[in-house]
């Protein structure tokens, strides 16, 4: 379960549109196509600029993970929620509150996945594939949307723009969907679809940026008596 949660964390991500492009309906297919292209391009530029200017962010999140078994349909989604703090370079803290407390913490060098219910913590290096999830890469300021993804506009509304991002290089996921606030460029929702049909949706609220969290936010010291499991970093595809 903790590994799936890491993929979701790693899962999270980027995006936006210009209000002037959301006005009167087009008079034909050419007009509609031009407006869609302008909305898509404006969204990409605005979100890229927004997150390049962010040092850190804090938000509440609700995560819905829908897993499938081979040869069967997806089960009802598992819902969890909590708070997340992300800071450059490559630091993060996901504090899960429900349905059970758990923690995912990285100082950019070491990644910890702590599950108090099992009395164990998983430890691995954070310099490998741990940060390969597209949403997290972008929030950490390492992503370039146009270079890394084929981008398709799914919807262009006055208060939300949805983009579908397909990685240009082999990755551990198939597609990333993002929804952004066109007034701010903030990401309000991400959805990651992996290669076997699992999907994870993360919705963000109460977003705050550039709060300069202290270094101890991203430090983890295993509690006494907790079993530490050393894992190898996942390799990039």
Secondary structure as UniProt FT lines:
FT   HELIX           2..9
FT   HELIX           19..22
FT   HELIX           29..52
FT   STRAND          56..66
FT   TURN            70..71
FT   STRAND          78..87
FT   TURN            88..90
FT   STRAND          91..98
FT   STRAND          102..106
FT   STRAND          110..115
FT   HELIX           116..118
FT   STRAND          120..125
FT   HELIX           129..131
FT   HELIX           134..139
FT   TURN            140..141
FT   HELIX           145..148
FT   STRAND          149..156
FT   STRAND          161..167
FT   STRAND          173..180
FT   TURN            182..184
FT   STRAND          187..194
FT   TURN            195..196
FT   STRAND          199..209
FT   HELIX           215..218
FT   TURN            224..225
FT   STRAND          227..230
//
